[in-house]
Amino acid sequence: MFLRLLGFIIAVHFLSAVHAQQTPTPPDTLTLTLADAEKIMISQNLILLARQYDISAARAQVVQAKLWDNPTMYFETNPYNGQTRKFFAYYPSDQLNANGNYAGNETIGSIDQLIKTAGKRSNLVKLNRINAEIAEFVFYDALRSLKYTLRDDFSLLVQFQQSINLLNDEIVAAERLVNITQEQLLKGNFAEKDLIRLQALEFSLQMMKRDFLKQSADTQAEMKTLLGVKPNVFLVATRDTTIYSRPLPPLVEPLIDMAQEKRSDLKAMEGQFRAAEMNVRLQKSLAVPDADITVNYTRYSNYIIDYIGLGLRTELPLLNRNQGNIRTAKEALNSQQSSYNNMQKQVSNEVVAAFSQLQNSKNAYESFDRPFIGKFDTYFKKLIINFQRRVIGLIEFIDFFETYRDTKLSSFNLEQDYFEAMEQLNFKVGTEVINTK
């Protein structure tokens, strides 16, 4: 009896453990405003962290370029003097052996120091400083791009959440009408074709909801990567309707000038142009030979016992004057000049296009009658009741049902398009000319 009871208890524990393993862990919900999302992204995004490491590495190269070359040392000796038959006889002596040579063992030593000429070191420091500035601009451009992607995903998530909530409400209403119609069909109050038409309506709503759920899941995945949060977190975007009443810039010309000054990718391109200029100067300085200063010391190896000499070594620039590298640097400078000029024009055109798109989105948003939507919601509820009471027919009901759904979804699209147009202008100008947070 005891063994049976023990076996039963073990089986219950085993089944409970299996059930616990099979039961999916509910996701954590993280409700965010756009400002909250940006704070999390700035502190946790791995791409921004990598760009910060790049800045530190570039600054370290500036420190390295400032350092002088290490001196080199050379030492030589003959440990055994075959004439005196002595090992390591380095003590001071001015005695001569029978052959007239000094009796001590020979010692030779030297220290060399390379002196870079023509501003090579300073030019390299300046070049690395420009590269460090470029690394900073690349970081700010990555931040600009990530902010734009995050805000676009945030607005899409708001749209998808609104659309899914709308479809949920319509699916509930459709399911209720299907159930009522099935009951009334048995009583002869509805035709079977009406039931089939309502079931088809419910199915189309389910398929539409499935599409929005898929798009929402893709957007959630991208946002989680941007924010650096765990995969099992479910994000809920808080809708802010006040952003649609923010003032917009009246003229495009000041925005063009602002973009030329603020765009981080343009500043990085301008930095690459300055780096190309500095590289030409560096390559020209490399054509000038460096000086290698040497201090020599010998003992028992010269016309005096202890000899100290000062030497200078340098190249003779007769064959190699760095002509190829100088020409390559000049051609690279011309290429950077053309690329920089082209990007300036491109930035201006992008700002004008974004400003025009914003005006179009604003006009479309403001032309939409929002009080009409509120009346639409009220009428929709009455419509369901009237259909149940057979006041209106099925065709009229489904036509209004689909019109109501399409109109609501269009209103969500208009909001998202207007928000995206504002963010597009901010992105193209390179700074927040419209506060969307």
C-alpha positions as CSV (number, residue, x, y, z in Angstrom):
1,M,0.0,0.0,0.0
2,F,2.8,2.4,0.9
3,L,4.7,1.6,-2.3
4,R,1.5,2.3,-4.4
5,L,1.0,5.6,-2.6
6,L,4.7,6.6,-3.1
7,G,4.4,5.7,-6.8
8,F,1.3,7.8,-7.2
9,I,3.0,10.8,-5.6
10,I,6.1,10.5,-7.8
11,A,3.8,10.2,-10.9
12,V,1.9,13.4,-9.9
13,H,5.2,15.3,-9.4
14,F,6.5,14.1,-12.7
15,L,3.4,15.1,-14.6
16,S,3.4,18.5,-12.9
17,A,7.0,19.0,-13.9
18,V,6.3,18.1,-17.5
19,H,3.3,20.4,-17.6
20,A,5.4,23.2,-16.1
21,Q,8.0,22.7,-18.9
22,Q,5.4,22.7,-21.6
23,T,3.5,25.7,-20.4
24,P,5.0,28.8,-22.2
25,T,6.4,31.5,-20.0
26,P,4.2,34.6,-20.3
27,P,6.2,37.5,-21.8
28,D,6.9,40.6,-19.8
29,T,5.1,43.7,-21.0
30,L,7.1,46.9,-21.3
31,T,5.0,50.0,-21.9
32,L,7.0,52.8,-23.5
33,T,6.7,56.4,-24.6
34,L,9.0,57.5,-27.4
35,A,11.2,59.4,-25.0
36,D,11.6,56.3,-22.8
37,A,12.5,54.2,-25.8
38,E,15.2,56.6,-26.9
39,K,16.8,56.7,-23.4
40,I,16.9,52.9,-23.3
41,M,18.4,52.7,-26.8
42,I,21.1,55.3,-26.1
43,S,22.2,53.4,-23.0
44,Q,21.9,49.8,-24.2
45,N,22.3,49.7,-28.0
46,L,25.3,47.6,-29.0
47,I,25.9,49.5,-32.3
48,L,26.3,52.8,-30.4
49,L,28.6,51.0,-28.0
50,A,30.8,49.7,-30.8
51,R,31.0,53.2,-32.4
52,Q,32.1,54.6,-29.0
53,Y,34.9,52.1,-28.9
54,D,35.9,53.3,-32.4
55,I,36.2,56.8,-31.0
56,S,38.4,55.7,-28.2
57,A,40.6,53.8,-30.6
58,A,40.9,56.8,-32.9
59,R,41.9,59.1,-30.0
60,A,44.5,56.5,-28.9
61,Q,46.1,56.9,-32.3
62,V,46.5,60.6,-31.7
63,V,48.4,59.8,-28.5
64,Q,50.5,57.2,-30.4
65,A,51.4,59.7,-33.1
66,K,52.7,62.2,-30.5
67,L,55.3,59.7,-29.2
68,W,58.9,59.9,-30.3
69,D,60.7,56.9,-31.8
70,N,62.6,54.9,-29.3
71,P,66.4,55.2,-29.4
72,T,68.4,52.1,-30.3
73,M,71.4,50.8,-28.5
74,Y,74.3,48.7,-29.8
75,F,77.0,46.9,-27.7
76,E,79.9,44.8,-28.8
77,T,83.0,43.3,-27.1
78,N,85.7,40.7,-27.4
79,P,85.4,38.7,-24.2
80,Y,88.8,37.0,-24.7
81,N,92.1,38.8,-25.7
82,G,94.3,36.2,-27.4
83,Q,97.4,38.3,-27.0
84,T,97.1,38.8,-23.2
85,R,95.2,35.6,-22.8
86,K,92.8,37.3,-20.4
87,F,89.0,37.2,-20.2
88,F,86.9,40.3,-19.7
89,A,89.8,42.5,-18.9
90,Y,87.9,45.8,-19.0
91,Y,89.8,47.5,-16.2
92,P,91.5,50.8,-17.1
93,S,95.0,50.3,-18.5
94,D,97.4,52.2,-20.8
95,Q,100.0,49.5,-21.0
96,L,101.1,48.1,-24.3
97,N,101.9,44.5,-25.0
98,A,104.9,43.3,-27.0
99,N,103.2,44.0,-30.3
100,G,102.5,47.6,-29.4
101,N,98.7,47.0,-28.8
102,Y,96.7,47.9,-25.7
103,A,96.5,45.1,-23.2
104,G,92.8,45.5,-22.4
105,N,89.8,43.8,-24.1
106,E,88.0,45.8,-26.8
107,T,84.5,47.4,-26.0
108,I,82.2,49.2,-28.6
109,G,78.9,50.8,-27.8
110,S,76.5,53.2,-29.6
111,I,73.1,54.9,-29.1
112,D,71.0,56.0,-32.1
113,Q,68.1,58.4,-32.1
114,L,65.9,59.0,-35.2
115,I,64.9,62.6,-35.7
116,K,61.9,63.0,-38.0
117,T,62.2,66.2,-40.2
118,A,59.8,68.4,-42.2
119,G,56.9,68.1,-39.8
120,K,56.3,64.4,-40.3
121,R,55.3,63.9,-36.7
122,S,53.1,66.9,-36.4
123,N,51.4,66.1,-39.7
124,L,50.7,62.6,-38.5
125,V,49.2,63.9,-35.3
126,K,47.0,66.3,-37.2
127,L,45.8,63.5,-39.5
128,N,45.0,61.3,-36.6
129,R,43.1,64.1,-34.9
130,I,41.0,64.5,-38.0
131,N,40.4,60.7,-38.0
132,A,39.2,60.9,-34.4
133,E,36.8,63.7,-35.4
134,I,35.5,61.5,-38.2
135,A,34.9,58.7,-35.7
136,E,32.8,61.0,-33.6
137,F,30.8,62.1,-36.6
138,V,30.3,58.4,-37.6
139,F,29.0,57.8,-34.0
140,Y,26.6,60.8,-34.3
141,D,25.4,59.6,-37.7
142,A,24.8,56.1,-36.3
143,L,22.8,57.7,-33.5
144,R,20.8,59.8,-36.0
145,S,20.0,56.7,-38.1
146,L,19.1,54.6,-35.1
147,K,16.8,57.3,-33.7
148,Y,15.1,57.5,-37.1
149,T,14.6,53.7,-37.3
150,L,13.4,53.6,-33.7
151,R,10.9,56.4,-34.2
152,D,9.6,54.9,-37.4
153,D,9.2,51.5,-35.7
154,F,7.5,53.1,-32.8
155,S,5.0,54.8,-35.0
156,L,4.4,51.6,-36.9
157,L,3.9,49.7,-33.7
158,V,1.3,52.3,-32.6
159,Q,-0.5,51.9,-35.9
160,F,-0.4,48.1,-35.7
161,Q,-1.7,48.1,-32.1
162,Q,-4.6,50.4,-33.1
163,S,-5.4,48.2,-36.1
164,I,-5.3,45.0,-34.1
165,N,-7.5,46.5,-31.4
166,L,-10.0,47.6,-34.0
167,L,-10.1,44.2,-35.7
168,N,-10.5,42.5,-32.3
169,D,-13.6,44.6,-31.7
170,E,-14.9,43.8,-35.1
171,I,-14.1,40.1,-34.7
172,V,-16.0,40.0,-31.4
173,A,-19.0,41.7,-33.1
174,A,-18.8,39.3,-36.1
175,E,-18.6,36.2,-33.8
176,R,-21.6,37.4,-31.8
177,L,-23.6,38.0,-35.0
178,V,-22.6,34.6,-36.4
179,N,-23.8,32.9,-33.2
180,I,-27.1,34.8,-33.2
181,T,-27.6,34.1,-36.9
182,Q,-27.0,30.4,-36.3
183,E,-29.7,30.4,-33.6
184,Q,-32.1,32.4,-35.8
185,L,-31.4,30.2,-38.7
186,L,-33.0,27.3,-36.8
187,K,-36.0,29.4,-36.2
188,G,-36.3,30.3,-39.9
189,N,-35.6,34.0,-39.3
190,F,-32.3,34.1,-41.4
191,A,-31.3,32.4,-44.6
192,E,-28.3,30.1,-44.7
193,K,-26.6,32.4,-47.3
194,D,-26.6,35.2,-44.7
195,L,-24.8,32.9,-42.2
196,I,-22.2,32.0,-44.8
197,R,-21.7,35.6,-45.7
198,L,-21.1,36.6,-42.0
199,Q,-18.7,33.6,-41.5
200,A,-16.8,34.8,-44.5
201,L,-16.7,38.3,-43.1
202,E,-15.3,36.9,-39.8
203,F,-12.7,34.9,-41.6
204,S,-11.5,37.9,-43.6
205,L,-11.2,39.8,-40.4
206,Q,-9.1,37.0,-38.8
207,M,-6.8,36.9,-41.9
208,M,-6.4,40.7,-41.8
209,K,-5.6,40.5,-38.1
210,R,-3.0,37.8,-38.8
211,D,-1.2,40.0,-41.2
212,F,-1.1,42.9,-38.8
213,L,0.2,40.5,-36.1
214,K,3.0,39.4,-38.4
215,Q,4.0,42.9,-39.2
216,S,3.8,43.9,-35.5
217,A,6.0,40.9,-34.6
218,D,8.7,42.0,-37.2
219,T,8.6,45.5,-35.8
220,Q,8.8,44.3,-32.2
221,A,11.9,42.2,-33.1
222,E,13.6,45.2,-34.7
223,M,12.8,47.4,-31.8
224,K,14.0,44.9,-29.2
225,T,17.3,44.8,-31.0
226,L,17.5,48.6,-31.0
227,L,16.7,48.8,-27.3
228,G,18.8,45.8,-26.3
229,V,15.9,44.2,-24.3
230,K,15.2,40.5,-23.8
231,P,13.4,38.6,-26.6
232,N,10.5,37.6,-24.3
233,V,9.6,41.2,-23.6
234,F,6.4,42.4,-25.2
235,L,6.5,46.1,-26.2
236,V,3.5,48.4,-26.0
237,A,3.9,51.8,-27.6
238,T,2.1,54.7,-26.0
239,R,0.2,56.9,-28.5
240,D,0.7,60.6,-28.2
241,T,-1.8,62.7,-30.2
242,T,-0.2,66.0,-29.2
243,I,2.7,65.6,-31.7
244,Y,0.2,66.2,-34.6
245,S,-0.4,69.8,-33.4
246,R,3.3,70.7,-33.2
247,P,4.3,73.8,-35.3
248,L,6.2,73.0,-38.5
249,P,8.9,75.1,-40.2
250,P,7.4,77.6,-42.6
251,L,10.3,77.8,-45.1
252,V,12.7,75.3,-46.6
253,E,15.7,77.6,-47.2
254,P,16.8,77.8,-43.5
255,L,16.5,74.0,-43.3
256,I,18.9,73.6,-46.2
257,D,21.5,75.8,-44.4
258,M,20.9,74.0,-41.2
259,A,21.4,70.6,-42.8
260,Q,24.7,71.7,-44.3
261,E,25.9,72.6,-40.8
262,K,24.3,69.8,-38.8
263,R,24.3,66.6,-40.9
264,S,26.8,64.3,-39.2
265,D,27.3,62.2,-42.4
266,L,28.2,65.4,-44.3
267,K,30.5,66.5,-41.5
268,A,32.2,63.1,-41.7
269,M,32.6,63.5,-45.5
270,E,34.1,66.9,-44.9
271,G,36.4,65.4,-42.3
272,Q,37.5,62.8,-44.9
273,F,38.3,65.7,-47.3
274,R,40.4,67.5,-44.7
275,A,42.1,64.2,-43.9
276,A,43.0,63.8,-47.6
277,E,44.4,67.4,-47.6
278,M,46.5,66.5,-44.6
279,N,47.7,63.3,-46.1
280,V,49.1,65.2,-49.1
281,R,51.1,67.3,-46.7
282,L,52.2,64.2,-44.8
283,Q,53.3,62.5,-48.0
284,K,55.3,65.6,-49.1
285,S,57.0,65.7,-45.7
286,L,57.9,62.0,-46.1
287,A,60.0,62.9,-49.1
288,V,62.4,64.8,-46.9
289,P,65.0,62.5,-45.4
290,D,65.1,61.9,-41.6
291,A,68.2,62.4,-39.5
292,D,69.7,59.5,-37.5
293,I,72.0,60.9,-34.8
294,T,74.5,58.4,-33.3
295,V,76.7,58.6,-30.2
296,N,79.6,56.1,-30.3
297,Y,82.0,54.9,-27.6
298,T,84.9,52.6,-28.1
299,R,87.6,51.3,-25.6
300,Y,90.9,50.0,-26.9
301,S,89.7,50.3,-30.5
302,N,90.9,53.7,-31.6
303,Y,93.8,56.0,-31.6
304,I,93.0,56.7,-27.9
305,I,92.0,54.3,-25.2
306,D,88.5,55.8,-24.6
307,Y,87.0,57.2,-27.8
308,I,83.6,59.1,-28.0
309,G,82.2,60.0,-31.4
310,L,79.2,61.9,-32.7
311,G,77.7,60.7,-36.0
312,L,74.9,61.7,-38.4
313,R,73.2,59.4,-40.9
314,T,70.6,60.4,-43.5
315,E,69.3,59.3,-46.8
316,L,70.2,61.0,-50.1
317,P,66.9,61.7,-51.9
318,L,68.2,61.0,-55.4
319,L,66.1,58.1,-56.6
320,N,63.0,57.8,-54.3
321,R,61.4,61.1,-53.4
322,N,58.0,59.5,-52.6
323,Q,56.7,60.7,-55.9
324,G,54.1,57.9,-56.3
325,N,52.6,58.3,-52.8
326,I,52.4,62.1,-53.3
327,R,50.5,61.7,-56.6
328,T,48.2,59.1,-55.1
329,A,47.4,61.4,-52.2
330,K,46.6,64.3,-54.6
331,E,44.3,62.1,-56.7
332,A,42.6,60.9,-53.5
333,L,42.1,64.6,-52.5
334,N,40.5,65.4,-55.8
335,S,38.2,62.4,-55.4
336,Q,37.2,63.4,-51.9
337,Q,36.6,67.0,-53.1
338,S,34.1,65.7,-55.8
339,S,32.4,63.3,-53.3
340,Y,32.0,66.1,-50.8
341,N,30.6,68.6,-53.3
342,N,28.2,65.9,-54.6
343,M,27.0,65.1,-51.1
344,Q,26.4,68.8,-50.3
345,K,24.0,68.9,-53.3
346,Q,22.4,65.6,-52.3
347,V,21.7,66.8,-48.8
348,S,20.0,70.0,-50.1
349,N,17.8,67.9,-52.5
350,E,16.9,65.5,-49.7
351,V,15.8,68.3,-47.4
352,V,13.6,69.9,-50.2
353,A,12.0,66.5,-50.9
354,A,11.4,65.8,-47.2
355,F,9.9,69.3,-46.7
356,S,7.6,68.8,-49.7
357,Q,6.5,65.3,-48.5
358,L,5.8,66.8,-45.0
359,Q,3.5,69.5,-46.6
360,N,1.6,66.8,-48.5
361,S,1.2,64.6,-45.4
362,K,0.1,67.6,-43.3
363,N,-2.6,68.5,-45.9
364,A,-3.9,65.0,-46.1
365,Y,-4.0,64.7,-42.3
366,E,-5.7,68.0,-41.7
367,S,-8.3,67.3,-44.5
368,F,-9.5,64.2,-42.7
369,D,-12.7,64.9,-40.7
370,R,-12.0,63.5,-37.2
371,P,-15.3,64.4,-35.6
372,F,-16.8,62.3,-38.4
373,I,-14.9,59.3,-37.1
374,G,-16.4,59.8,-33.7
375,K,-19.9,59.8,-35.2
376,F,-18.8,56.8,-37.2
377,D,-18.0,54.8,-34.0
378,T,-21.4,55.6,-32.5
379,Y,-23.3,54.7,-35.6
380,F,-21.4,51.4,-35.9
381,K,-22.7,50.3,-32.5
382,K,-26.2,51.2,-33.5
383,L,-25.8,49.5,-36.8
384,I,-25.1,46.1,-35.1
385,I,-28.2,46.5,-33.0
386,N,-30.3,47.4,-36.1
387,F,-29.0,44.4,-38.0
388,Q,-29.9,42.1,-35.1
389,R,-33.4,43.6,-35.1
390,R,-33.6,43.1,-38.9
391,V,-34.0,46.9,-39.4
392,I,-31.3,46.8,-42.1
393,G,-30.4,44.0,-44.5
394,L,-27.2,42.0,-44.6
395,I,-25.7,43.7,-47.7
396,E,-26.2,47.1,-46.2
397,F,-24.7,46.0,-42.9
398,I,-21.6,44.3,-44.4
399,D,-21.0,47.3,-46.7
400,F,-21.0,49.7,-43.8
401,F,-19.0,47.2,-41.7
402,E,-16.2,47.1,-44.3
403,T,-16.4,50.9,-44.9
404,Y,-16.1,51.5,-41.2
405,R,-13.1,49.2,-40.9
406,D,-11.3,50.7,-44.0
407,T,-12.0,54.3,-42.8
408,K,-10.5,53.6,-39.4
409,L,-7.5,51.9,-40.8
410,S,-7.0,54.8,-43.2
411,S,-7.1,57.2,-40.3
412,F,-4.4,55.2,-38.5
413,N,-2.3,55.3,-41.8
414,L,-2.7,59.0,-42.0
415,E,-1.4,59.5,-38.5
416,Q,1.6,57.2,-39.2
417,D,2.4,58.8,-42.5
418,Y,2.3,62.3,-41.0
419,F,4.5,61.3,-38.1
420,E,6.9,59.5,-40.5
421,A,7.1,62.7,-42.7
422,M,8.0,64.8,-39.6
423,E,10.7,62.3,-38.7
424,Q,12.0,62.2,-42.2
425,L,12.5,65.9,-42.2
426,N,14.3,65.7,-38.9
427,F,16.5,63.0,-40.3
428,K,17.3,64.8,-43.5
429,V,18.1,68.0,-41.7
430,G,20.2,66.2,-39.1
431,T,18.6,67.8,-36.1
432,E,15.2,68.0,-34.5
433,V,13.5,70.9,-36.2
434,I,10.2,69.3,-35.1
435,N,9.8,68.0,-31.6
436,T,8.1,64.6,-31.9
437,K,8.8,63.4,-28.3
